[in-house]
Structures are given as structure tokens and as C-alpha cells.
Amino acid sequence: MTEQNSLDRLMEVFEILRAVDGLMPVQIAHSFVAIALHARITMEQLGLLVDLSQSACSRNVGTLGLGRSGERRGHGLVDVERDPEDARRFLMVPSEKGRRIARELAKAVGGDVPEGA
């Protein structure tokens, strides 16, 4: 693959993400990709993967999910479920829309579709 071809694919990734939110910060996109790759991930695991504090991860998940109270509506890419093994914890999973976007991103880079997507 040529450098130009690789950059074209990267541009396609940005176009897919901008279709969700024209101003999506990279930090939120990074969090989404981590959740899509590791479905059923805890907030703690997400923080370690993307090197963010738990509060930053929580804000990102709110934006990726249904939204946070008092703010604009979320993107609907992530659902939050209670962990069946520990009722105090929550698991982040890609929503149906999130799985569709994950498939589009994987296709854009010529990669495999994430498991469960």
C-alpha cells in the first residue's frame, strides 16, 4: 500500500466519524474505537486503554451514548449495561449504530470487522 493510499483511507475514517459529529474530538473517537474493539469493557479498562482519567472516560462515554444531563444529545454509539458479575460496575458496549459505524471504519482501513460488530 502506498503512502497516498494509506492517507486516503485515513481521510475516509475521518469522514465516517465526521458524519456522526462534525466536531468529534480525537479523544472521543479514540474511546469509541477502544469500546468497539473490546466490547463489554469497564470504565477502568477503557481508561487504561486510552490513557484517560475515569472522569474523562465517563464524559466521553456520555457523549458517545445517550448524552449527559444538561447537555446536547449523545451520539447513540455506545450502550451502558450493569456488569452481571459486579452490580457496582458498568460495562460499555457498542450499540447497534455503534456496531454499524465500527464496521464502516474497519472496512475503510481494509481491516477485519471487530468481533460482535
C-alpha positions as a printed Julia matrix, in Angstrom:
117×3 Matrix{Float64}:
   0.0     0.0    0.0
   1.38    3.4   -0.92
   1.62    6.29   1.49
  -1.02    8.16  -0.51
  -3.39    5.18  -0.4
  -2.92    4.94   3.37
  -3.7     8.61   3.81
  -6.78    8.25   1.59
  -8.02    5.51   3.91
  -7.35    7.7    6.93
  -9.35   10.5    5.3
 -12.23    8.07   4.85
 -12.07    7.25   8.58
 -12.32   10.96   9.4
 -15.28   11.33   7.02
 -17.12    8.47   8.73
 -16.53    9.98  12.18
 -17.45   13.49  11.0
 -20.75   12.11   9.69
 -21.52   11.19  13.31
 -20.31   14.54  14.69
 -18.63   17.16  12.53
 -16.61   18.33  15.54
 -15.84   14.97  17.2
 -12.66   15.31  19.26
  -9.98   12.67  18.7
 -10.22   11.69  22.39
 -13.86   10.69  21.93
 -13.15    8.89  18.65
 -10.3     7.02  20.38
 -12.66    5.99  23.19
 -15.24    4.76  20.69
 -12.72    2.62  18.8
 -11.48    1.12  22.09
 -15.06    0.22  23.08
 -15.75   -1.25  19.62
 -12.59   -3.37  19.84
 -13.2    -4.54  23.4
 -16.98   -4.86  23.7
 -18.16   -5.18  27.3
 -15.33   -3.08  28.67
 -15.35   -1.47  32.1
 -14.67    2.21  32.64
 -11.4     1.31  34.38
 -10.27   -0.82  31.42
 -11.23    1.93  29.0
  -9.19    4.47  30.96
  -6.13    2.25  30.82
  -6.53    1.62  27.07
  -6.92    5.27  26.1
  -4.79    6.73  28.92
  -7.51    8.94  30.37
  -8.88    9.51  33.85
 -12.11    7.84  34.88
 -13.9    11.2   34.84
 -12.73   11.9   31.25
 -13.82    8.41  30.2
 -17.2     8.96  31.83
 -17.69   12.22  29.92
 -16.64   10.55  26.66
 -18.98    7.59  27.22
 -21.8    10.04  27.97
 -21.15   11.81  24.68
 -20.87    8.5   22.8
 -24.0     7.16  24.47
 -27.3     8.91  25.05
 -25.74   12.12  26.31
 -25.12   13.71  29.69
 -27.77   15.57  31.65
 -27.96   19.24  30.84
 -26.04   18.86  27.59
 -26.82   18.1   23.99
 -27.99   14.67  22.98
 -25.35   11.94  22.67
 -24.33   10.05  19.54
 -26.04    6.74  20.39
 -22.9     4.72  19.57
 -22.46    3.11  23.0
 -24.81    1.45  25.46
 -24.04    1.11  29.15
 -25.03   -2.09  30.95
 -24.69   -3.14  34.56
 -21.95   -5.76  34.99
 -23.68   -9.06  35.87
 -20.61  -10.11  37.88
 -20.4    -6.9   39.94
 -23.55   -4.79  40.24
 -21.45   -1.76  41.22
 -19.74   -1.69  37.82
 -20.96   -0.83  34.37
 -19.9    -2.21  31.01
 -19.66   -0.19  27.82
 -20.83   -1.96  24.67
 -21.3    -0.7   21.13
 -24.95   -0.04  20.31
 -26.44   -1.25  17.05
 -25.48    2.1   15.49
 -22.01    1.81  17.05
 -21.51   -1.65  15.55
 -22.51   -0.29  12.12
 -20.02    2.6   12.42
 -17.31    0.16  13.63
 -17.91   -1.98  10.53
 -17.63    1.1    8.3
 -14.37    2.12   9.99
 -12.91   -1.39   9.67
 -13.88   -1.51   6.0
 -12.33    1.93   5.41
  -8.93    0.76   6.61
  -9.21   -2.61   4.88
  -9.23   -4.49   8.15
 -11.32   -7.17   9.78
 -14.63   -6.3   11.3
 -14.42   -6.29  15.13
 -15.92   -9.34  16.82
 -19.54   -8.7   17.68
 -19.79   -5.81  15.23
